[in-house]
């Protein structure tokens, strides 16, 4: 019921209000990434097991991104886990990058509802509105599709040997995606 209400009433009202305020609507999401993530297919001669070469190390990093319906992409790749301080830092960068007012639609992650995030949003209410999606509906957030693209086409097709290489690969992929607004719009 909450998802149906979001689709039929809440989001259309948000879109109308954003248009009236000349605000940009950003869809945001975050994810953790690991170097041992394997996607796609491999091959081997009949009767032999395919071998995927990889380092024995388990490397990880995190990413937060936001996309618009018009194809803009903002992102931040960082080491460590996703915390309120990092979320606020990302919003600060987003506010510097975007001109005018912006609406940021995110899921119900505890970091998005943290007291630090709430205080920052309240202090910047003249330019920022944070909107929380209904629970259990990742299919409503197009930024989830960007996450899948990153896991499949950036991380899944590379075998980084250290964290710096892994983060550089992710940043390179996301910089390429920034130059492809039509692809982001298709998400």
C-alpha positions in Angstrom: 0.0 0.0 0.0 2.9 2.4 0.8 4.5 1.7 -2.5 1.3 2.2 -4.4 0.7 5.5 -2.6 4.3 6.6 -3.3 3.9 5.9 -7.0 0.4 7.5 -7.4 0.4 10.4 -5.0 3.7 11.1 -3.2 6.2 11.1 -6.0 4.0 13.1 -8.5 3.5 15.7 -5.7 7.3 15.8 -5.2 7.9 16.2 -8.9 5.3 19.0 -9.2 6.8 20.9 -6.2 10.3 20.5 -7.5 9.3 21.8 -10.8 7.6 24.8 -9.2 10.8 25.5 -7.1 13.2 24.8 -10.1 14.7 22.1 -7.9 16.7 19.2 -9.1 15.6 15.7 -7.9 18.5 13.4 -7.1 18.1 9.7 -6.3 20.8 8.5 -3.9 22.1 5.2 -2.7 25.2 3.7 -1.2 26.9 0.3 -1.3 29.9 -1.6 -0.1 32.2 -3.3 -2.7 34.5 -6.2 -2.4 37.4 -7.3 -4.6 36.2 -11.0 -4.6 32.9 -10.1 -6.2 32.7 -12.3 -9.4 30.1 -11.8 -12.1 29.6 -13.0 -15.6 30.7 -16.2 -17.2 34.0 -17.8 -17.7 35.0 -20.8 -19.8 37.3 -23.8 -19.8 37.9 -26.8 -21.9 35.2 -29.5 -21.6 35.6 -31.4 -18.3 37.9 -28.7 -16.7 36.9 -26.2 -14.0 37.2 -22.6 -15.1 39.8 -20.6 -13.1 39.3 -16.9 -12.4 42.6 -15.3 -11.5 42.4 -13.1 -8.4 44.5 -11.9 -5.5 44.2 -13.8 -2.3 43.5 -10.6 -0.4 40.0 -9.4 0.4 39.8 -5.7 -0.4 36.8 -3.5 0.2 35.6 0.1 -0.2 32.3 1.9 -0.2 30.5 4.2 -2.6 27.7 6.7 -2.4 26.1 8.1 -5.5 23.2 10.2 -6.7 21.6 10.5 -10.1 19.0 12.7 -11.7 16.3 12.0 -14.2 18.2 14.2 -16.6 21.3 12.1 -16.5 23.5 13.9 -13.9 25.7 11.7 -11.7 27.5 12.6 -8.5 29.5 10.1 -6.5 32.0 9.6 -3.7 34.2 6.5 -3.4 35.8 6.0 0.1 37.4 3.5 2.4 35.6 2.3 5.4 32.0 1.8 6.2 29.1 4.1 5.5 28.5 6.5 8.4 26.5 9.7 9.0 29.6 11.9 8.8 30.4 10.5 5.3 26.8 11.0 4.2 26.8 14.6 5.3 30.1 15.1 3.5 28.6 13.8 0.3 25.6 16.1 0.6 27.9 19.1 1.1 29.7 18.1 -2.1 26.4 17.7 -3.9 25.2 21.2 -2.7 28.5 22.7 -4.1 28.1 20.9 -7.4 24.4 21.6 -7.9 23.0 25.1 -8.5 19.8 26.0 -6.8 17.6 23.8 -4.7 17.8 20.1 -4.6 15.7 17.2 -3.4 17.5 14.0 -2.4 15.5 10.8 -2.4 17.1 8.0 -0.4 16.1 4.7 1.2 15.5 4.3 4.9 19.1 3.4 5.9 19.8 4.4 9.5 22.5 6.8 8.4 19.9 8.8 6.4 17.7 9.1 9.5 20.6 9.9 11.9 20.5 12.9 14.1 23.6 14.3 12.3 22.0 14.1 8.9 18.7 15.6 10.3 20.6 18.5 11.8 22.5 19.1 8.5 19.3 19.0 6.4 17.5 21.4 8.9 20.4 23.8 8.7 20.3 23.8 4.9 16.5 23.6 4.5 16.6 26.6 2.1 18.5 24.5 -0.5 18.0 20.9 0.5 15.1 18.6 1.1 15.7 14.9 2.1 13.0 12.5 1.2 12.9 8.9 2.5 11.5 6.1 0.3 9.0 3.6 1.7 10.6 0.5 3.2 11.4 -2.6 1.2 11.2 -1.1 -2.2 14.7 -0.8 -3.9 13.0 -1.1 -7.3 11.7 2.5 -6.9 15.3 3.9 -6.7 17.0 4.1 -10.1 20.4 4.5 -8.4 20.2 0.8 -7.5 20.7 0.1 -11.2 23.8 2.2 -11.2 25.1 0.1 -8.3 24.5 -3.0 -10.4 26.3 -1.4 -13.4 29.3 -0.7 -11.2 29.4 -4.2 -9.7 29.1 -5.8 -13.2 31.1 -3.5 -15.5 33.7 -2.0 -13.2 34.4 -4.3 -10.3 33.3 -7.6 -11.8 35.5 -7.3 -14.9 38.7 -6.3 -13.0 40.9 -8.0 -10.6 42.5 -5.3 -8.4 45.6 -6.3 -6.5 45.2 -3.6 -3.8 42.7 -1.1 -2.5 44.1 1.9 -4.3 43.8 0.1 -7.6 40.2 -1.0 -6.8 39.2 2.6 -5.9 40.8 4.0 -9.0 39.0 1.5 -11.2 35.7 2.4 -9.6 36.3 6.2 -9.9 37.4 5.7 -13.6 34.2 3.8 -14.4 32.0 6.4 -12.7 33.8 9.3 -14.4 33.0 7.6 -17.7 29.4 7.3 -16.7 29.3 11.0 -15.9 30.1 11.6 -19.5 27.2 9.4 -20.6 24.0 11.2 -19.4 21.8 9.2 -21.8 22.9 6.0 -20.2 22.1 7.5 -16.7 18.7 8.6 -17.9 17.9 5.1 -19.1 18.3 3.9 -15.5 
